[in-house]
């Protein structure tokens, strides 16, 4: 029974090991690299903190509408008049036309001089409520509402900053991935050429021994082997270099760089060509979706809000105040028995005469707004030029790939023909080597053209703000 359990345990363990090994040896795809980069790349994690800071700024701006509790307490402990005053009030500012509601309770007992008789209340105190309504300044906008609106815009700005960083990381990860795939193709071609020369060596020696070919052909093949070994070493170094660069973007769940192995290389480049929008549609999409343009538009709106606030602050302050008060409890301590119900209506006027503070700040906001408007115009021009350039690069890469494939087909036929001629004694190994190298170079040109094509498509996605992976922040928000 124990032996059976032991056998089952070993079988399960071996199955798990083989499963993990198979997964580790699966080809590494661009999607895996980009998804891991957007989840754990340090600059994106830093950008997330900017979003968190913007959320904190918005919360702070909301604090401008917090309810304020005030309390004043005073005791006269020595002197001609001994009395006690307690005053508790609540103040609630609102975004409704800058209106502020207030209320409170106060209690004054003891002896008061005649001129302070207002401080005396009934035994249980006096309750009051009121409202302050701006009629001119602070009616359409005030500092609280302006700060809140700017903080809300700031949240969107931080999100666009994050999106811009995400597009750049996505583009860089794609470039590094295709460099790594290209290095893998270069090593593959170098190893194929070396294998051909090594496998041919024995046959060349036999033919030279039989007098079918000159003995110098042996030396020529040895030279080819040495040369192709050198190519293999250079290709291997290039693969290691690109793998190290790719590891900056391919990361573990803990955010640590992962070094891709040779076994994880895809066999070939993808066969499908990227799908593109027409030029006019691509330009329009870039202008609508680029995060930089969205960010500048929101920054201009922030300055517009500041300008409107300062223009408002230059206006006269005319506030209507309405309040009511009522004594509660025993009123016998009041000598003249006044009316316990009171209603007050007041108008407060505050007129800045020079208005230099508001005028100067409005001028600063307007100048900065005009500056950002010109910067946005320049950025629109750059975006349009970038889209045109990347479309040109894609077109050229597609044409180059087609021509490289045609060239390789011809080079393959020439190599096979030259090898046949050598077998028949009508050619030398020198020409065979040249044909093989030419075919290998043609294969490399296909790989380089494909790399250029897919890199250009990564630039195209960045230019049009096309996200190839889910945004981690959206995933977190949906949880």
Secondary structure, DSSP 8 states (H G I E B T S, - for coil): -HHHHHHHHHHHHHHHHHHHHHHHTS---HHHHHHHHHHH-HHHHHHHHHHHHHHHHHHHHHGGG--EEEEEEEE--SSS--EEEEEEEEEEE-SSTT-EEEEEEEEEEE---GGGGGG---TT-EEEEEEEEESSTTTS--HHHHHHHHHHHHHHHHHHHHHHHHHHHHHHHHHHHHHHHHHHHHHHHHHHHHHHHHHHHHHHHHHHHTTSS-THHHHHHHHHHHHHHHHHHHHHHHHHHHHHHHHTTSB-TTS-B----GGGS-SS--SS------HHHHHHHHHHH-HHHHHHHHHHHHHHHHHHHHHHHTS-EEEEEEEEEEE-S--TT-TT---SEEEEEEEEEE--SS-HHHHHHHHHHHHHHHHHHHHHHHHHHHHHHHHHHHHHHHHHHHHHHHHHHHHHHHHHHHHHHHHHHHHTTSS-HHHHHHHHHHHHHHHHHHHHHHHHHHHHHHHHHHHTT--SS--HHHHHHH-
